[in-house]
Amino acid sequence: MATEGADQPLADEPQVGRTVAGDWLADQLDRLAAPGLPQRQQLEAALRQFAALDRAVYQTIATVSTPALDVAFRRLSRAADKSKLWLAIAAGLAIVGGPTGRRAAVRGVLSIGATSAFVNLGVKSLWPRRRPDRAGAGVPDERQVKMPGSTSFPSGHSASAFAFSTAVGHDLPALALGLNFLAAAVAYSRIHTGVHYPGDTVVGSVIGASTATVVSAVMDGFTGS
């Protein structure tokens, strides 16, 4: 499923030499585009500023004391490992939701699977962004989950979360708001626990929702819905 790869112990590498998606894109633009183009310069500056903002927001969240929230977000993040949370909800829908619930469950699981393939086999290999330096940022120990061994960009947990919530909401719109809220909480939990930058989760969420939309359209085409 579209979560991060094999876990490793709670050990963080130094920040030096880390690949940031915005900086990487800016470097490629600097190498490929004509240096005199003002549009290139503006885009390069915007990408580097986005990367700096991404790091700054991560640092700010890491240093804000939130003891009443830390345990809840740590548990939520763990519950979403390997999409266990979403598979459990899908099982419940299939059992008690009747034909519509079963269709929604299938749609949700297929969307997670498609998102997993796209994220883990495609996007993560294109931008090998390393994980944040949790120790250097000062993320409290009581927040932390195991640091995944995969690259950081994009967030697989966020992609899975929004793939499932978008897909299920297609069949069960009454559940859409609650599932999207839960998906957003899972995405934020990955920042709160220190394993992702905000940009990782935003892009992962967009990928998940977009993939679910495509999967739903294909599924409806086959079923004539």
HELIX and SHEET records of a PDB file:
HELIX    1   1 ALA A   21  LEU A   32  1                                  12    
HELIX    2   2 PRO A   38  THR A   63  1                                  26    
HELIX    3   3 PRO A   67  ALA A   79  1                                  13    
HELIX    4   4 ASP A   81  SER A   83  5                                   3    
HELIX    5   5 LYS A   84  VAL A   96  1                                  13    
HELIX    6   6 GLY A   98  PHE A  118  1                                  21    
HELIX    7   7 VAL A  119  VAL A  123  3                                   5    
HELIX    8   8 LYS A  124  LEU A  126  1                                   3    
HELIX    9   9 ARG A  134  ALA A  137  1                                   4    
HELIX   10  10 ASP A  141  ARG A  143  5                                   3    
HELIX   11  11 GLY A  156  ASP A  171  1                                  16    
HELIX   12  12 PRO A  173  HIS A  192  1                                  20    
HELIX   13  13 PRO A  198  THR A  223  1                                  26    
END                                                                             
